[in-house]
Amino acid sequence: MKKLAKIVAIAAACAALTGSVAAFSACGDSYDLTVSGSSSVTPLMQELAAKYEDETGIRIQIQQSDSGTGISDAQQGLNDFGMASRDVKDTEKGVTAIKIATDGVALIVNEANTTVTNVTGAELYELYANGTAFQGINAGITREEGSGTRDAFGDLIKDSTGEKKLKDLKTLAKCITTQNSTGNVMTAIQSDTKGNTIGYISMGSVAEAKTKKCKTVNFEGVEPTSANVMSGDYKLQRNFNLVFNNEAGLSDVAKKFISWILSEEGQEIVVDKGYIELTDAEITTSEGLLK
């Protein structure tokens, strides 16, 4: 979407009110691109945007919320890209998603917990669905409705039969509390000095989590590492997407930015920040959506 026309209109309105074009700065900053949505994608997007701004002078505004809001903003034409840490649902019409990275969903507990090193999907399902404690863990943290991380977690965690998914439940157990961002999940786990609460976050945020006295645990015997996500051995993983409005399409500025993210330089930042780069085939598919 073209934001510059809107910016010019705002500047003109401000100038008319004050009789001076200088009023433009008082009305707020201008941006070439606006990106909104997922709190899981936000840390990566901040790194990508900062580097791109340094190289090109293009100014990028990032608004953190959740995946559902990012997609909704794109549908309504309120951004250039919506950040989504999941794929677009069949019910979310009028937008196209371009994959920019793969991310693991890491399970975390307070470092005070010295006994839990591995958990199973069935154990997590029983805790979140029925409040059934395991290995001393008697409480859990989930994300808010609309969170892409919650959607991925709920889709991947199943009961012992493998037939029931956590996301199909209308309500969770009373021992499960909700946090509305990745940062808040880490803070809640940090505050759990008894170490009896488990939560989940973007794998790209694990380094930050460790500074907040959080540690990861294995899932189904597999450590949450980039190599294990890439090989497919670590099953808790999902896509990071940028979503745009089909009718409005992409401005030249937006196309150049996302092409840069898909480039070798952009993907190096993806890897450097703890996420998984796209395969050559995935890059080809993503680039094809830009035409």
C-alpha positions as CSV (number, residue, x, y, z in Angstrom):
1,M,0.0,0.0,0.0
2,K,1.1,3.5,-0.7
3,K,1.5,5.4,2.5
4,L,3.2,8.5,1.1
5,A,0.0,9.9,-0.2
6,K,-1.6,9.6,3.2
7,I,1.5,11.3,4.8
8,V,1.3,14.2,2.4
9,A,-2.4,14.6,3.2
10,I,-1.7,14.7,6.9
11,A,1.1,17.2,6.5
12,A,-1.2,19.4,4.4
13,A,-3.9,19.2,7.1
14,C,-1.5,20.1,9.9
15,A,0.0,23.0,7.9
16,A,-3.5,24.3,7.3
17,L,-4.2,24.3,11.0
18,T,-1.1,26.2,12.0
19,G,-0.2,28.1,8.9
20,S,3.2,26.4,8.8
21,V,4.6,23.3,7.1
22,A,6.8,22.9,10.2
23,A,3.6,21.5,11.9
24,F,4.3,18.3,10.0
25,S,6.8,17.1,12.6
26,A,4.4,17.9,15.4
27,C,1.8,15.7,13.8
28,G,4.0,12.6,14.1
29,D,6.7,10.8,12.3
30,S,6.3,9.6,8.7
31,Y,7.2,6.1,7.6
32,D,7.7,4.4,4.3
33,L,6.4,1.1,5.5
34,T,4.2,0.0,8.4
35,V,4.4,-3.6,9.8
36,S,2.1,-4.9,12.5
37,G,1.3,-8.1,14.3
38,S,2.9,-11.1,16.0
39,S,5.0,-10.5,19.1
40,S,7.0,-13.6,18.2
41,V,8.0,-12.2,14.8
42,T,8.6,-8.7,16.1
43,P,12.2,-9.3,17.5
44,L,13.3,-10.7,14.1
45,M,11.5,-7.9,12.2
46,Q,13.1,-5.2,14.4
47,E,16.6,-6.6,13.5
48,L,15.7,-6.9,9.8
49,A,14.2,-3.4,9.7
50,A,17.1,-1.8,11.5
51,K,19.6,-3.2,9.1
52,Y,17.5,-2.3,6.0
53,E,17.0,1.2,7.3
54,D,20.8,1.7,7.7
55,E,21.4,0.5,4.2
56,T,18.6,2.3,2.4
57,G,17.2,5.1,4.5
58,I,13.7,3.6,4.3
59,R,11.9,4.1,7.5
60,I,9.9,1.2,8.9
61,Q,7.3,1.4,11.7
62,I,6.8,-1.8,13.7
63,Q,3.6,-2.2,15.8
64,Q,3.6,-5.3,18.1
65,S,0.3,-7.1,18.8
66,D,-0.5,-10.6,17.7
67,S,-0.8,-12.7,14.5
68,G,-4.6,-12.3,14.3
69,T,-4.3,-8.5,14.6
70,G,-1.5,-8.4,12.0
71,I,-3.6,-10.3,9.5
72,S,-6.7,-8.3,10.3
73,D,-4.8,-5.0,9.8
74,A,-3.7,-6.3,6.4
75,Q,-7.3,-7.2,5.5
76,Q,-8.4,-3.7,6.5
77,G,-5.5,-1.9,4.7
78,L,-4.0,-0.6,7.9
79,N,-0.5,-1.8,7.2
80,D,1.9,-2.8,4.4
81,F,2.6,-6.1,6.0
82,G,1.0,-8.1,8.9
83,M,3.4,-10.3,10.9
84,A,2.0,-13.8,11.5
85,S,3.8,-16.6,13.4
86,R,1.4,-19.1,11.8
87,D,-0.2,-19.7,8.4
88,V,-3.3,-17.8,7.3
89,K,-6.5,-19.6,8.1
90,D,-9.1,-20.5,5.4
91,T,-11.5,-18.0,7.1
92,E,-9.0,-15.1,6.7
93,K,-9.8,-13.9,3.2
94,G,-8.3,-11.3,0.9
95,V,-4.6,-11.7,2.0
96,T,-1.5,-13.5,0.8
97,A,1.2,-14.8,3.2
98,I,4.9,-14.9,2.2
99,K,7.1,-17.1,4.4
100,I,10.3,-15.5,5.6
101,A,11.6,-18.0,8.2
102,T,10.8,-21.1,10.3
103,D,10.7,-21.0,14.0
104,G,10.6,-23.6,16.8
105,V,8.2,-23.3,19.8
106,A,10.4,-23.8,22.9
107,L,9.1,-25.0,26.2
108,I,10.5,-23.1,29.2
109,V,10.6,-23.5,33.0
110,N,12.4,-21.5,35.7
111,E,16.0,-22.5,36.2
112,A,15.1,-23.3,39.8
113,N,13.5,-26.5,38.3
114,T,16.4,-29.1,38.3
115,T,14.3,-32.2,37.6
116,V,12.4,-31.7,34.4
117,T,14.5,-32.1,31.3
118,N,12.0,-33.6,28.9
119,V,8.2,-33.5,28.4
120,T,5.9,-35.3,26.1
121,G,2.9,-34.0,24.1
122,A,0.6,-36.2,26.1
123,E,1.8,-34.7,29.4
124,L,1.3,-31.2,28.1
125,Y,-2.1,-32.0,26.8
126,E,-3.2,-33.4,30.2
127,L,-1.9,-30.4,32.1
128,Y,-3.4,-27.8,29.8
129,A,-6.7,-29.7,29.3
130,N,-7.3,-31.3,32.7
131,G,-4.9,-29.8,35.1
132,T,-3.0,-33.1,35.6
133,A,0.4,-32.4,37.1
134,F,3.5,-34.2,35.8
135,Q,7.1,-34.3,37.1
136,G,6.3,-31.6,39.7
137,I,4.8,-29.2,37.1
138,N,1.4,-28.2,38.2
139,A,0.7,-25.0,36.3
140,G,1.1,-23.7,32.8
141,I,1.1,-20.5,30.8
142,T,-0.6,-20.0,27.4
143,R,-0.8,-17.1,25.1
144,E,-3.9,-14.9,24.3
145,E,-6.5,-15.7,21.6
146,G,-5.1,-14.5,18.3
147,S,-1.6,-15.4,19.1
148,G,0.2,-17.4,16.3
149,T,2.3,-19.1,18.9
150,R,-0.8,-20.3,20.8
151,D,-2.3,-21.5,17.5
152,A,0.8,-23.5,16.7
153,F,1.1,-24.9,20.2
154,G,-2.6,-25.9,20.3
155,D,-2.3,-27.6,16.9
156,L,0.8,-29.6,17.7
157,I,0.0,-30.7,21.2
158,K,-2.2,-33.8,21.2
159,D,-3.5,-36.4,23.8
160,S,-2.0,-39.9,24.2
161,T,-4.1,-41.3,21.4
162,G,-2.9,-38.6,18.9
163,E,-6.5,-37.9,18.0
164,K,-7.4,-34.9,20.2
165,K,-5.7,-31.5,19.7
166,L,-5.4,-28.9,22.4
167,K,-6.7,-26.2,20.1
168,D,-10.0,-27.9,19.8
169,L,-10.8,-27.3,23.5
170,K,-13.1,-24.4,24.3
171,T,-11.6,-23.9,27.7
172,L,-8.3,-24.8,29.4
173,A,-7.7,-26.1,32.9
174,K,-7.9,-23.6,35.8
175,C,-4.1,-24.0,36.5
176,I,-3.4,-22.4,33.1
177,T,-2.9,-18.6,33.0
178,T,-2.8,-16.4,29.9
179,Q,-0.1,-13.9,28.9
180,N,-0.4,-11.6,26.0
181,S,3.2,-11.5,24.6
182,T,6.3,-13.5,24.4
183,G,8.0,-11.1,26.9
184,N,5.2,-11.5,29.4
185,V,5.5,-15.3,29.3
186,M,9.2,-15.1,30.1
187,T,8.6,-12.7,32.9
188,A,5.9,-15.0,34.4
189,I,8.3,-18.0,34.3
190,Q,11.0,-15.8,35.8
191,S,8.7,-15.0,38.7
192,D,8.0,-18.7,39.3
193,T,10.8,-19.2,41.7
194,K,9.5,-22.7,42.8
195,G,9.9,-23.9,39.2
196,N,6.6,-25.7,39.0
197,T,5.2,-23.8,35.9
198,I,5.8,-24.4,32.2
199,G,5.3,-22.1,29.3
200,Y,6.1,-21.8,25.6
201,I,7.9,-19.1,23.5
202,S,9.4,-18.5,20.1
203,M,12.8,-20.4,19.9
204,G,14.3,-17.2,18.6
205,S,13.7,-15.7,22.1
206,V,15.5,-18.4,24.0
207,A,18.7,-16.4,24.4
208,E,16.7,-13.5,26.0
209,A,14.8,-16.1,28.1
210,K,18.1,-17.4,29.6
211,T,18.9,-13.9,30.9
212,K,15.6,-14.0,32.8
213,K,16.4,-17.3,34.6
214,C,14.4,-19.4,32.2
215,K,15.7,-22.6,30.6
216,T,14.4,-24.9,27.9
217,V,13.3,-28.5,28.2
218,N,13.3,-31.1,25.5
219,F,10.1,-32.2,23.7
220,E,9.7,-35.9,23.0
221,G,13.4,-36.4,23.7
222,V,14.6,-33.8,21.2
223,E,16.4,-30.6,22.1
224,P,15.0,-27.3,20.7
225,T,17.9,-26.4,18.4
226,S,17.9,-24.9,14.9
227,A,19.5,-28.1,13.5
228,N,16.7,-30.2,15.0
229,V,14.0,-27.9,13.7
230,M,15.6,-27.9,10.2
231,S,15.9,-31.7,10.2
232,G,12.3,-32.0,11.3
233,D,13.2,-34.0,14.4
234,Y,11.9,-31.2,16.7
235,K,8.2,-31.2,16.0
236,L,7.2,-28.0,17.7
237,Q,7.7,-25.6,14.8
238,R,5.8,-23.2,12.7
239,N,6.2,-20.6,9.8
240,F,6.9,-16.9,10.2
241,N,5.0,-15.0,7.5
242,L,4.5,-11.5,6.2
243,V,0.9,-11.0,5.0
244,F,-0.3,-8.4,2.6
245,N,-3.7,-7.2,1.2
246,N,-4.5,-8.8,-2.2
247,E,-6.5,-6.0,-3.6
248,A,-4.0,-3.2,-2.7
249,G,-1.0,-5.3,-3.6
250,L,2.5,-4.4,-2.8
251,S,4.2,-1.0,-3.4
252,D,7.6,-1.0,-5.0
253,V,9.1,-0.1,-1.6
254,A,7.4,-3.1,0.0
255,K,8.5,-5.4,-2.7
256,K,12.1,-4.3,-2.4
257,F,12.1,-4.8,1.4
258,I,10.7,-8.3,1.3
259,S,13.0,-9.2,-1.6
260,W,15.9,-8.1,0.6
261,I,14.6,-10.3,3.5
262,L,14.6,-13.3,1.1
263,S,18.1,-12.5,-0.1
264,E,21.3,-14.0,1.3
265,E,21.9,-11.0,3.5
266,G,18.4,-11.0,5.0
267,Q,18.5,-14.8,5.6
268,E,21.9,-14.4,7.3
269,I,20.1,-12.2,9.9
270,V,17.4,-14.8,10.3
271,V,20.0,-17.5,11.2
272,D,22.1,-15.1,13.3
273,K,19.0,-14.4,15.5
274,G,18.3,-18.1,16.1
275,Y,15.7,-18.8,13.5
276,I,15.8,-21.2,10.6
277,E,16.5,-19.9,7.1
278,L,14.4,-20.8,4.1
279,T,15.4,-23.5,1.7
280,D,16.1,-22.6,-1.9
281,A,12.7,-24.1,-2.8
282,E,10.9,-22.0,-0.2
283,I,12.7,-18.8,-1.3
284,T,11.6,-19.5,-4.9
285,T,8.0,-20.0,-3.8
286,S,8.1,-16.8,-1.7
287,E,9.7,-14.8,-4.5
288,G,7.0,-16.0,-6.9
289,L,4.3,-14.4,-4.6
290,L,5.9,-11.0,-5.1
291,K,5.1,-10.8,-8.8
